[in-house]
């Protein structure tokens, strides 16, 4: 149950960011297939 809550909170945060920044949702940035890609995307 905690995993689902974490996933929902993450997706809700991404939606919030997209709405505030007025940028389209990009699944490749939100859910990268490689762990290192996530570290460089957030930095």
mmCIF entry with sequence, helices, sheets and N, C-alpha, C, O atoms, coordinates in Angstrom:
data_MODEL
# 
_entry.id   MODEL 
# 
_entity.id                         1 
_entity.type                       polymer 
_entity.pdbx_number_of_molecules   1 
# 
_entity_poly.entity_id                      1 
_entity_poly.type                           'polypeptide(L)' 
_entity_poly.nstd_linkage                   no 
_entity_poly.nstd_monomer                   no 
_entity_poly.pdbx_seq_one_letter_code       
;(UNK)(UNK)(UNK)(UNK)(UNK)(UNK)(UNK)(UNK)(UNK)(UNK)(UNK)(UNK)(UNK)(UNK)(UNK)(UNK)
(UNK)(UNK)(UNK)(UNK)(UNK)(UNK)(UNK)(UNK)(UNK)(UNK)(UNK)(UNK)(UNK)(UNK)(UNK)(UNK)
(UNK)(UNK)(UNK)(UNK)(UNK)(UNK)(UNK)(UNK)(UNK)(UNK)(UNK)
;
_entity_poly.pdbx_seq_one_letter_code_can   XXXXXXXXXXXXXXXXXXXXXXXXXXXXXXXXXXXXXXXXXXX 
_entity_poly.pdbx_strand_id                 A 
# 
loop_
_entity_poly_seq.entity_id 
_entity_poly_seq.num 
_entity_poly_seq.mon_id 
_entity_poly_seq.hetero 
1 1  UNK n 
1 2  UNK n 
1 3  UNK n 
1 4  UNK n 
1 5  UNK n 
1 6  UNK n 
1 7  UNK n 
1 8  UNK n 
1 9  UNK n 
1 10 UNK n 
1 11 UNK n 
1 12 UNK n 
1 13 UNK n 
1 14 UNK n 
1 15 UNK n 
1 16 UNK n 
1 17 UNK n 
1 18 UNK n 
1 19 UNK n 
1 20 UNK n 
1 21 UNK n 
1 22 UNK n 
1 23 UNK n 
1 24 UNK n 
1 25 UNK n 
1 26 UNK n 
1 27 UNK n 
1 28 UNK n 
1 29 UNK n 
1 30 UNK n 
1 31 UNK n 
1 32 UNK n 
1 33 UNK n 
1 34 UNK n 
1 35 UNK n 
1 36 UNK n 
1 37 UNK n 
1 38 UNK n 
1 39 UNK n 
1 40 UNK n 
1 41 UNK n 
1 42 UNK n 
1 43 UNK n 
# 
_struct_asym.id          A 
_struct_asym.entity_id   1 
# 
loop_
_struct_conf.conf_type_id 
_struct_conf.id 
_struct_conf.pdbx_PDB_helix_id 
_struct_conf.beg_label_comp_id 
_struct_conf.beg_label_asym_id 
_struct_conf.beg_label_seq_id 
_struct_conf.pdbx_beg_PDB_ins_code 
_struct_conf.end_label_comp_id 
_struct_conf.end_label_asym_id 
_struct_conf.end_label_seq_id 
_struct_conf.pdbx_end_PDB_ins_code 
_struct_conf.beg_auth_comp_id 
_struct_conf.beg_auth_asym_id 
_struct_conf.beg_auth_seq_id 
_struct_conf.end_auth_comp_id 
_struct_conf.end_auth_asym_id 
_struct_conf.end_auth_seq_id 
_struct_conf.pdbx_PDB_helix_class 
_struct_conf.details 
_struct_conf.pdbx_PDB_helix_length 
HELX_P HELX_P1 AA1 UNK A 2  ? UNK A 21 ? UNK A 2  UNK A 21 1 ? 20 
HELX_P HELX_P2 AA2 UNK A 27 ? UNK A 30 ? UNK A 27 UNK A 30 1 ? 4  
HELX_P HELX_P3 AA3 UNK A 35 ? UNK A 42 ? UNK A 35 UNK A 42 1 ? 8  
# 
_struct_conf_type.id          HELX_P 
_struct_conf_type.criteria    ? 
_struct_conf_type.reference   ? 
# 
loop_
_atom_site.group_PDB 
_atom_site.id 
_atom_site.type_symbol 
_atom_site.label_atom_id 
_atom_site.label_alt_id 
_atom_site.label_comp_id 
_atom_site.label_asym_id 
_atom_site.label_entity_id 
_atom_site.label_seq_id 
_atom_site.pdbx_PDB_ins_code 
_atom_site.Cartn_x 
_atom_site.Cartn_y 
_atom_site.Cartn_z 
_atom_site.occupancy 
_atom_site.B_iso_or_equiv 
_atom_site.pdbx_formal_charge 
_atom_site.auth_seq_id 
_atom_site.auth_comp_id 
_atom_site.auth_asym_id 
_atom_site.auth_atom_id 
_atom_site.pdbx_PDB_model_num 
ATOM 1   N N  . UNK A 1 1  ? 0.817  -1.194 0.000   1.00 0.00 ? 1  UNK A N  1 
ATOM 2   C CA . UNK A 1 1  ? 0.000  0.000  0.000   1.00 0.00 ? 1  UNK A CA 1 
ATOM 3   C C  . UNK A 1 1  ? 0.862  1.259  0.000   1.00 0.00 ? 1  UNK A C  1 
ATOM 4   O O  . UNK A 1 1  ? 0.527  2.249  -0.651  1.00 0.00 ? 1  UNK A O  1 
ATOM 5   N N  . UNK A 1 2  ? 1.969  1.216  0.731   1.00 0.00 ? 2  UNK A N  1 
ATOM 6   C CA . UNK A 1 2  ? 2.863  2.370  0.767   1.00 0.00 ? 2  UNK A CA 1 
ATOM 7   C C  . UNK A 1 2  ? 3.485  2.636  -0.598  1.00 0.00 ? 2  UNK A C  1 
ATOM 8   O O  . UNK A 1 2  ? 3.722  3.788  -0.960  1.00 0.00 ? 2  UNK A O  1 
ATOM 9   N N  . UNK A 1 3  ? 3.749  1.580  -1.350  1.00 0.00 ? 3  UNK A N  1 
ATOM 10  C CA . UNK A 1 3  ? 4.340  1.753  -2.676  1.00 0.00 ? 3  UNK A CA 1 
ATOM 11  C C  . UNK A 1 3  ? 3.363  2.475  -3.608  1.00 0.00 ? 3  UNK A C  1 
ATOM 12  O O  . UNK A 1 3  ? 3.768  3.333  -4.392  1.00 0.00 ? 3  UNK A O  1 
ATOM 13  N N  . UNK A 1 4  ? 2.099  2.128  -3.521  1.00 0.00 ? 4  UNK A N  1 
ATOM 14  C CA . UNK A 1 4  ? 1.099  2.804  -4.348  1.00 0.00 ? 4  UNK A CA 1 
ATOM 15  C C  . UNK A 1 4  ? 0.951  4.270  -3.957  1.00 0.00 ? 4  UNK A C  1 
ATOM 16  O O  . UNK A 1 4  ? 0.816  5.141  -4.817  1.00 0.00 ? 4  UNK A O  1 
ATOM 17  N N  . UNK A 1 5  ? 0.978  4.533  -2.658  1.00 0.00 ? 5  UNK A N  1 
ATOM 18  C CA . UNK A 1 5  ? 0.886  5.915  -2.189  1.00 0.00 ? 5  UNK A CA 1 
ATOM 19  C C  . UNK A 1 5  ? 2.089  6.723  -2.668  1.00 0.00 ? 5  UNK A C  1 
ATOM 20  O O  . UNK A 1 5  ? 1.939  7.872  -3.083  1.00 0.00 ? 5  UNK A O  1 
ATOM 21  N N  . UNK A 1 6  ? 3.273  6.129  -2.614  1.00 0.00 ? 6  UNK A N  1 
ATOM 22  C CA . UNK A 1 6  ? 4.481  6.816  -3.079  1.00 0.00 ? 6  UNK A CA 1 
ATOM 23  C C  . UNK A 1 6  ? 4.398  7.107  -4.573  1.00 0.00 ? 6  UNK A C  1 
ATOM 24  O O  . UNK A 1 6  ? 4.746  8.203  -5.012  1.00 0.00 ? 6  UNK A O  1 
ATOM 25  N N  . UNK A 1 7  ? 3.940  6.135  -5.353  1.00 0.00 ? 7  UNK A N  1 
ATOM 26  C CA . UNK A 1 7  ? 3.808  6.327  -6.790  1.00 0.00 ? 7  UNK A CA 1 
ATOM 27  C C  . UNK A 1 7  ? 2.793  7.422  -7.097  1.00 0.00 ? 7  UNK A C  1 
ATOM 28  O O  . UNK A 1 7  ? 3.037  8.272  -7.954  1.00 0.00 ? 7  UNK A O  1 
ATOM 29  N N  . UNK A 1 8  ? 1.658  7.409  -6.403  1.00 0.00 ? 8  UNK A N  1 
ATOM 30  C CA . UNK A 1 8  ? 0.644  8.430  -6.617  1.00 0.00 ? 8  UNK A CA 1 
ATOM 31  C C  . UNK A 1 8  ? 1.186  9.816  -6.270  1.00 0.00 ? 8  UNK A C  1 
ATOM 32  O O  . UNK A 1 8  ? 0.983  10.767 -7.025  1.00 0.00 ? 8  UNK A O  1 
ATOM 33  N N  . UNK A 1 9  ? 1.867  9.934  -5.144  1.00 0.00 ? 9  UNK A N  1 
ATOM 34  C CA . UNK A 1 9  ? 2.439  11.226 -4.743  1.00 0.00 ? 9  UNK A CA 1 
ATOM 35  C C  . UNK A 1 9  ? 3.461  11.720 -5.753  1.00 0.00 ? 9  UNK A C  1 
ATOM 36  O O  . UNK A 1 9  ? 3.533  12.916 -6.036  1.00 0.00 ? 9  UNK A O  1 
ATOM 37  N N  . UNK A 1 10 ? 4.244  10.811 -6.293  1.00 0.00 ? 10 UNK A N  1 
ATOM 38  C CA . UNK A 1 10 ? 5.242  11.186 -7.297  1.00 0.00 ? 10 UNK A CA 1 
ATOM 39  C C  . UNK A 1 10 ? 4.558  11.696 -8.573  1.00 0.00 ? 10 UNK A C  1 
ATOM 40  O O  . UNK A 1 10 ? 4.955  12.717 -9.135  1.00 0.00 ? 10 UNK A O  1 
ATOM 41  N N  . UNK A 1 11 ? 3.542  10.980 -9.013  1.00 0.00 ? 11 UNK A N  1 
ATOM 42  C CA . UNK A 1 11 ? 2.837  11.384 -10.231 1.00 0.00 ? 11 UNK A CA 1 
ATOM 43  C C  . UNK A 1 11 ? 2.085  12.697 -10.019 1.00 0.00 ? 11 UNK A C  1 
ATOM 44  O O  . UNK A 1 11 ? 2.036  13.534 -10.921 1.00 0.00 ? 11 UNK A O  1 
ATOM 45  N N  . UNK A 1 12 ? 1.503  12.880 -8.844  1.00 0.00 ? 12 UNK A N  1 
ATOM 46  C CA . UNK A 1 12 ? 0.805  14.115 -8.542  1.00 0.00 ? 12 UNK A CA 1 
ATOM 47  C C  . UNK A 1 12 ? 1.784  15.296 -8.508  1.00 0.00 ? 12 UNK A C  1 
ATOM 48  O O  . UNK A 1 12 ? 1.461  16.389 -8.971  1.00 0.00 ? 12 UNK A O  1 
ATOM 49  N N  . UNK A 1 13 ? 2.963  15.068 -7.965  1.00 0.00 ? 13 UNK A N  1 
ATOM 50  C CA . UNK A 1 13 ? 3.993  16.108 -7.955  1.00 0.00 ? 13 UNK A CA 1 
ATOM 51  C C  . UNK A 1 13 ? 4.442  16.480 -9.358  1.00 0.00 ? 13 UNK A C  1 
ATOM 52  O O  . UNK A 1 13 ? 4.694  17.650 -9.643  1.00 0.00 ? 13 UNK A O  1 
ATOM 53  N N  . UNK A 1 14 ? 4.541  15.491 -10.231 1.00 0.00 ? 14 UNK A N  1 
ATOM 54  C CA . UNK A 1 14 ? 4.932  15.765 -11.611 1.00 0.00 ? 14 UNK A CA 1 
ATOM 55  C C  . UNK A 1 14 ? 3.847  16.550 -12.336 1.00 0.00 ? 14 UNK A C  1 
ATOM 56  O O  . UNK A 1 14 ? 4.150  17.467 -13.100 1.00 0.00 ? 14 UNK A O  1 
ATOM 57  N N  . UNK A 1 15 ? 2.593  16.201 -12.103 1.00 0.00 ? 15 UNK A N  1 
ATOM 58  C CA . UNK A 1 15 ? 1.489  16.934 -12.696 1.00 0.00 ? 15 UNK A CA 1 
ATOM 59  C C  . UNK A 1 15 ? 1.486  18.382 -12.204 1.00 0.00 ? 15 UNK A C  1 
ATOM 60  O O  . UNK A 1 15 ? 1.297  19.311 -12.989 1.00 0.00 ? 15 UNK A O  1 
ATOM 61  N N  . UNK A 1 16 ? 1.694  18.562 -10.921 1.00 0.00 ? 16 UNK A N  1 
ATOM 62  C CA . UNK A 1 16 ? 1.742  19.906 -10.332 1.00 0.00 ? 16 UNK A CA 1 
ATOM 63  C C  . UNK A 1 16 ? 2.839  20.735 -10.986 1.00 0.00 ? 16 UNK A C  1 
ATOM 64  O O  . UNK A 1 16 ? 2.618  21.894 -11.336 1.00 0.00 ? 16 UNK A O  1 
ATOM 65  N N  . UNK A 1 17 ? 4.008  20.151 -11.150 1.00 0.00 ? 17 UNK A N  1 
ATOM 66  C CA . UNK A 1 17 ? 5.123  20.860 -11.792 1.00 0.00 ? 17 UNK A CA 1 
ATOM 67  C C  . UNK A 1 17 ? 4.775  21.242 -13.229 1.00 0.00 ? 17 UNK A C  1 
ATOM 68  O O  . UNK A 1 17 ? 5.027  22.370 -13.654 1.00 0.00 ? 17 UNK A O  1 
ATOM 69  N N  . UNK A 1 18 ? 4.198  20.305 -13.974 1.00 0.00 ? 18 UNK A N  1 
ATOM 70  C CA . UNK A 1 18 ? 3.848  20.574 -15.372 1.00 0.00 ? 18 UNK A CA 1 
ATOM 71  C C  . UNK A 1 18 ? 2.828  21.699 -15.482 1.00 0.00 ? 18 UNK A C  1 
ATOM 72  O O  . UNK A 1 18 ? 2.925  22.547 -16.370 1.00 0.00 ? 18 UNK A O  1 
ATOM 73  N N  . UNK A 1 19 ? 1.855  21.705 -14.582 1.00 0.00 ? 19 UNK A N  1 
ATOM 74  C CA . UNK A 1 19 ? 0.838  22.755 -14.622 1.00 0.00 ? 19 UNK A CA 1 
ATOM 75  C C  . UNK A 1 19 ? 1.421  24.116 -14.252 1.00 0.00 ? 19 UNK A C  1 
ATOM 76  O O  . UNK A 1 19 ? 1.090  25.121 -14.882 1.00 0.00 ? 19 UNK A O  1 
ATOM 77  N N  . UNK A 1 20 ? 2.272  24.157 -13.251 1.00 0.00 ? 20 UNK A N  1 
ATOM 78  C CA . UNK A 1 20 ? 2.865  25.434 -12.843 1.00 0.00 ? 20 UNK A CA 1 
ATOM 79  C C  . UNK A 1 20 ? 3.845  25.970 -13.881 1.00 0.00 ? 20 UNK A C  1 
ATOM 80  O O  . UNK A 1 20 ? 3.866  27.168 -14.161 1.00 0.00 ? 20 UNK A O  1 
ATOM 81  N N  . UNK A 1 21 ? 4.658  25.079 -14.450 1.00 0.00 ? 21 UNK A N  1 
ATOM 82  C CA . UNK A 1 21 ? 5.668  25.495 -15.415 1.00 0.00 ? 21 UNK A CA 1 
ATOM 83  C C  . UNK A 1 21 ? 5.108  25.610 -16.829 1.00 0.00 ? 21 UNK A C  1 
ATOM 84  O O  . UNK A 1 21 ? 5.778  26.108 -17.734 1.00 0.00 ? 21 UNK A O  1 
ATOM 85  N N  . UNK A 1 22 ? 3.867  25.143 -17.011 1.00 0.00 ? 22 UNK A N  1 
ATOM 86  C CA . UNK A 1 22 ? 3.205  25.157 -18.322 1.00 0.00 ? 22 UNK A CA 1 
ATOM 87  C C  . UNK A 1 22 ? 4.036  24.425 -19.377 1.00 0.00 ? 22 UNK A C  1 
ATOM 88  O O  . UNK A 1 22 ? 4.246  24.914 -20.488 1.00 0.00 ? 22 UNK A O  1 
ATOM 89  N N  . UNK A 1 23 ? 4.494  23.251 -18.991 1.00 0.00 ? 23 UNK A N  1 
ATOM 90  C CA . UNK A 1 23 ? 5.244  22.388 -19.903 1.00 0.00 ? 23 UNK A CA 1 
ATOM 91  C C  . UNK A 1 23 ? 4.498  21.074 -20.056 1.00 0.00 ? 23 UNK A C  1 
ATOM 92  O O  . UNK A 1 23 ? 3.842  20.626 -19.116 1.00 0.00 ? 23 UNK A O  1 
ATOM 93  N N  . UNK A 1 24 ? 4.585  20.449 -21.221 1.00 0.00 ? 24 UNK A N  1 
ATOM 94  C CA . UNK A 1 24 ? 3.903  19.164 -21.402 1.00 0.00 ? 24 UNK A CA 1 
ATOM 95  C C  . UNK A 1 24 ? 4.600  18.053 -20.613 1.00 0.00 ? 24 UNK A C  1 
ATOM 96  O O  . UNK A 1 24 ? 5.807  18.106 -20.377 1.00 0.00 ? 24 UNK A O  1 
ATOM 97  N N  . UNK A 1 25 ? 3.836  17.070 -20.221 1.00 0.00 ? 25 UNK A N  1 
ATOM 98  C CA . UNK A 1 25 ? 4.370  15.916 -19.502 1.00 0.00 ? 25 UNK A CA 1 
ATOM 99  C C  . UNK A 1 25 ? 5.228  15.089 -20.455 1.00 0.00 ? 25 UNK A C  1 
ATOM 100 O O  . UNK A 1 25 ? 4.807  14.788 -21.572 1.00 0.00 ? 25 UNK A O  1 
ATOM 101 N N  . UNK A 1 26 ? 6.413  14.728 -20.018 1.00 0.00 ? 26 UNK A N  1 
ATOM 102 C CA . UNK A 1 26 ? 7.310  13.900 -20.827 1.00 0.00 ? 26 UNK A CA 1 
ATOM 103 C C  . UNK A 1 26 ? 7.622  12.636 -20.037 1.00 0.00 ? 26 UNK A C  1 
ATOM 104 O O  . UNK A 1 26 ? 8.338  12.675 -19.036 1.00 0.00 ? 26 UNK A O  1 
ATOM 105 N N  . UNK A 1 27 ? 7.080  11.527 -20.496 1.00 0.00 ? 27 UNK A N  1 
ATOM 106 C CA . UNK A 1 27 ? 7.249  10.263 -19.783 1.00 0.00 ? 27 UNK A CA 1 
ATOM 107 C C  . UNK A 1 27 ? 8.713  9.854  -19.699 1.00 0.00 ? 27 UNK A C  1 
ATOM 108 O O  . UNK A 1 27 ? 9.119  9.244  -18.710 1.00 0.00 ? 27 UNK A O  1 
ATOM 109 N N  . UNK A 1 28 ? 9.514  10.170 -20.707 1.00 0.00 ? 28 UNK A N  1 
ATOM 110 C CA . UNK A 1 28 ? 10.926 9.798  -20.705 1.00 0.00 ? 28 UNK A CA 1 
ATOM 111 C C  . UNK A 1 28 ? 11.682 10.506 -19.574 1.00 0.00 ? 28 UNK A C  1 
ATOM 112 O O  . UNK A 1 28 ? 12.627 9.948  -19.018 1.00 0.00 ? 28 UNK A O  1 
ATOM 113 N N  . UNK A 1 29 ? 11.275 11.714 -19.239 1.00 0.00 ? 29 UNK A N  1 
ATOM 114 C CA . UNK A 1 29 ? 11.914 12.446 -18.145 1.00 0.00 ? 29 UNK A CA 1 
ATOM 115 C C  . UNK A 1 29 ? 11.352 11.977 -16.802 1.00 0.00 ? 29 UNK A C  1 
ATOM 116 O O  . UNK A 1 29 ? 12.092 11.814 -15.832 1.00 0.00 ? 29 UNK A O  1 
ATOM 117 N N  . UNK A 1 30 ? 10.051 11.767 -16.759 1.00 0.00 ? 30 UNK A N  1 
ATOM 118 C CA . UNK A 1 30 ? 9.405  11.382 -15.510 1.00 0.00 ? 30 UNK A CA 1 
ATOM 119 C C  . UNK A 1 30 ? 9.797  9.984  -15.056 1.00 0.00 ? 30 UNK A C  1 
ATOM 120 O O  . UNK A 1 30 ? 10.041 9.759  -13.870 1.00 0.00 ? 30 UNK A O  1 
ATOM 121 N N  . UNK A 1 31 ? 9.859  9.050  -15.988 1.00 0.00 ? 31 UNK A N  1 
ATOM 122 C CA . UNK A 1 31 ? 10.185 7.663  -15.670 1.00 0.00 ? 31 UNK A CA 1 
ATOM 123 C C  . UNK A 1 31 ? 11.309 7.161  -16.583 1.00 0.00 ? 31 UNK A C  1 
ATOM 124 O O  . UNK A 1 31 ? 11.058 6.391  -17.509 1.00 0.00 ? 31 UNK A O  1 
ATOM 125 N N  . UNK A 1 32 ? 12.546 7.596  -16.323 1.00 0.00 ? 32 UNK A N  1 
ATOM 126 C CA . UNK A 1 32 ? 13.661 7.151  -17.168 1.00 0.00 ? 32 UNK A CA 1 
ATOM 127 C C  . UNK A 1 32 ? 13.918 5.659  -17.007 1.00 0.00 ? 32 UNK A C  1 
ATOM 128 O O  . UNK A 1 32 ? 13.701 5.089  -15.937 1.00 0.00 ? 32 UNK A O  1 
ATOM 129 N N  . UNK A 1 33 ? 14.380 5.043  -18.075 1.00 0.00 ? 33 UNK A N  1 
ATOM 130 C CA . UNK A 1 33 ? 14.644 3.591  -18.021 1.00 0.00 ? 33 UNK A CA 1 
ATOM 131 C C  . UNK A 1 33 ? 15.969 3.298  -17.360 1.00 0.00 ? 33 UNK A C  1 
ATOM 132 O O  . UNK A 1 33 ? 16.174 2.186  -16.873 1.00 0.00 ? 33 UNK A O  1 
ATOM 133 N N  . UNK A 1 34 ? 16.884 4.265  -17.326 1.00 0.00 ? 34 UNK A N  1 
ATOM 134 C CA . UNK A 1 34 ? 18.187 4.084  -16.691 1.00 0.00 ? 34 UNK A CA 1 
ATOM 135 C C  . UNK A 1 34 ? 18.266 4.952  -15.456 1.00 0.00 ? 34 UNK A C  1 
ATOM 136 O O  . UNK A 1 34 ? 17.879 6.119  -15.503 1.00 0.00 ? 34 UNK A O  1 
ATOM 137 N N  . UNK A 1 35 ? 18.758 4.414  -14.344 1.00 0.00 ? 35 UNK A N  1 
ATOM 138 C CA . UNK A 1 35 ? 18.843 5.189  -13.095 1.00 0.00 ? 35 UNK A CA 1 
ATOM 139 C C  . UNK A 1 35 ? 19.719 6.422  -13.215 1.00 0.00 ? 35 UNK A C  1 
ATOM 140 O O  . UNK A 1 35 ? 19.416 7.433  -12.581 1.00 0.00 ? 35 UNK A O  1 
ATOM 141 N N  . UNK A 1 36 ? 20.786 6.389  -13.993 1.00 0.00 ? 36 UNK A N  1 
ATOM 142 C CA . UNK A 1 36 ? 21.671 7.545  -14.130 1.00 0.00 ? 36 UNK A CA 1 
ATOM 143 C C  . UNK A 1 36 ? 20.992 8.677  -14.865 1.00 0.00 ? 36 UNK A C  1 
ATOM 144 O O  . UNK A 1 36 ? 21.304 9.841  -14.618 1.00 0.00 ? 36 UNK A O  1 
ATOM 145 N N  . UNK A 1 37 ? 20.068 8.368  -15.766 1.00 0.00 ? 37 UNK A N  1 
ATOM 146 C CA . UNK A 1 37 ? 19.356 9.405  -16.498 1.00 0.00 ? 37 UNK A CA 1 
ATOM 147 C C  . UNK A 1 37 ? 18.512 10.245 -15.543 1.00 0.00 ? 37 UNK A C  1 
ATOM 148 O O  . UNK A 1 37 ? 18.336 11.443 -15.765 1.00 0.00 ? 37 UNK A O  1 
ATOM 149 N N  . UNK A 1 38 ? 17.995 9.635  -14.496 1.00 0.00 ? 38 UNK A N  1 
ATOM 150 C CA . UNK A 1 38 ? 17.196 10.368 -13.519 1.00 0.00 ? 38 UNK A CA 1 
ATOM 151 C C  . UNK A 1 38 ? 18.072 11.338 -12.732 1.00 0.00 ? 38 UNK A C  1 
ATOM 152 O O  . UNK A 1 38 ? 17.643 12.451 -12.428 1.00 0.00 ? 38 UNK A O  1 
ATOM 153 N N  . UNK A 1 39 ? 19.269 10.933 -12.406 1.00 0.00 ? 39 UNK A N  1 
ATOM 154 C CA . UNK A 1 39 ? 20.173 11.796 -11.648 1.00 0.00 ? 39 UNK A CA 1 
ATOM 155 C C  . UNK A 1 39 ? 20.594 13.012 -12.465 1.00 0.00 ? 39 UNK A C  1 
ATOM 156 O O  . UNK A 1 39 ? 20.725 14.104 -11.912 1.00 0.00 ? 39 UNK A O  1 
ATOM 157 N N  . UNK A 1 40 ? 20.806 12.849 -13.755 1.00 0.00 ? 40 UNK A N  1 
ATOM 158 C CA . UNK A 1 40 ? 21.210 13.981 -14.582 1.00 0.00 ? 40 UNK A CA 1 
ATOM 159 C C  . UNK A 1 40 ? 20.040 14.866 -14.940 1.00 0.00 ? 40 UNK A C  1 
ATOM 160 O O  . UNK A 1 40 ? 20.225 16.062 -15.162 1.00 0.00 ? 40 UNK A O  1 
ATOM 161 N N  . UNK A 1 41 ? 18.826 14.311 -15.003 1.00 0.00 ? 41 UNK A N  1 
ATOM 162 C CA . UNK A 1 41 ? 17.649 15.104 -15.342 1.00 0.00 ? 41 UNK A CA 1 
ATOM 163 C C  . UNK A 1 41 ? 17.259 16.033 -14.192 1.00 0.00 ? 41 UNK A C  1 
ATOM 164 O O  . UNK A 1 41 ? 16.751 17.129 -14.427 1.00 0.00 ? 41 UNK A O  1 
ATOM 165 N N  . UNK A 1 42 ? 17.491 15.603 -12.958 1.00 0.00 ? 42 UNK A N  1 
ATOM 166 C CA . UNK A 1 42 ? 17.119 16.427 -11.812 1.00 0.00 ? 42 UNK A CA 1 
ATOM 167 C C  . UNK A 1 42 ? 18.210 17.407 -11.443 1.00 0.00 ? 42 UNK A C  1 
ATOM 168 O O  . UNK A 1 42 ? 17.938 18.384 -10.745 1.00 0.00 ? 42 UNK A O  1 
ATOM 169 N N  . UNK A 1 43 ? 19.418 17.187 -11.879 1.00 0.00 ? 43 UNK A N  1 
ATOM 170 C CA . UNK A 1 43 ? 20.527 18.070 -11.502 1.00 0.00 ? 43 UNK A CA 1 
ATOM 171 C C  . UNK A 1 43 ? 20.560 19.317 -12.350 1.00 0.00 ? 43 UNK A C  1 
ATOM 172 O O  . UNK A 1 43 ? 21.431 20.167 -12.164 1.00 0.00 ? 43 UNK A O  1 
# 
